[in-house]
Structures are given as C-alpha cells and as structure tokens.
C-alpha cells in the first residue's frame, strides 16, 4: 500500500480519518472539495437509492445533498484498510431546515487503485428505517410492519 494520492499523501487509515472528519464535523454545510482530488474520473458510486458513474456526476450529487441540508455531520467509528481499499463505518446526522435531526447508520467500502485514487465507493445504509424511526407516531407502525412481514 505504497500508493500516493494527488497531494502525495497515501490513503491509509489515519489519512482517511483526518480527511473525512474535515468534511463533516463542523457546523454548517458539508464541504467535500478537499476529497474530490482523491476520486478517479471514472468513479462508480452506488448507494441505497442511486448509482452514479463519473466523478463530475458524483460532485453534482454531493452539491445537491449539501443544498438540502442545513447541517450534516459524519462520525466515523471504524476505518480499516487493506490492499484493495478501505472500509468506513459511520453515523451521519442530517439537519434539515424544517424536520428534526435524522441520524443514519451505515458503512462505505472504497476501492482504491494502484495510483491511490478511489475508483468505486459503495455506501450501505437503511435509509427508510433510520428516517421512519424519527417520525413520532409512525415509527411504531413502521417497526410493527417490518417485524410482521420481514422478521
């Protein structure tokens, strides 16, 4: 894992923790601009609701998310690294203009190429479960439905 990123800093566990913490852990809108140089132009991003191909489309998605949130925080609990990439476990809290804060728990798998650039980012989270848990009066119905039909 001797590859280097655009700033000649290898994406090891410490660098990932530092870079991703700068993105979210301040008050106000998130800023991903310092991370974008670490993404390959042919990036594939995939999460629970979308698949995006290309770094420019990924940047647009990040801008849309920042525009929707009054504030967004991400707390990393686990970061690991192997020869193929990195794994991050996180809690993301979105603060919207009207709705209460909404924490979502998830994980990201980053595939990192030999140049040290992220070529694939796959995010895993339960979007509807985490959101529905925060709607008073509805959470009991949602959890009953999920238990009844899926567990």
HUMO-V989287 format. One line per field, one symbol per residue. ss: DSSP state (@ for helix, = for strand, . for the rest). phi: phi as a letter, one per 40 degrees, with the letter a starting at -180 (. if undefined). psi: psi as a letter, one per 20 degrees, with the letter a starting at -180 (. if undefined). A space follows every 50 residues. Layout:
BEGIN
ss->???
phi->???
psi->???
END
This chain:
BEGIN
ss->............@@@@@@@@@@@@........@@@@..========.... ===.@@@@@@@@@@@@@@..===========...===========..... .===========.....========.@@@@@@......@@@@@@@@@@@@ .
phi->.ccbcdcgbcccdcccdccccccbcbchccbcdccdccbcdcdbbabcba bbbhccccccccccccccbcaabbbcbabbabccibbbbabbbbbccbcc dbcbbaabbbcbcccgbcbabbbbabdccccccbbdgcdcccccdcccbb a
psi->ljqqrhjkpqmaggggggghhhghlrqaqqoihihhiipqhkqpppahiq pppphhhggggghgghhhphqpqpophpprpahhbqpppropoporhgrr qopppaqpopppaiijqphppopprnghghghijophhhggghgggggii .
END
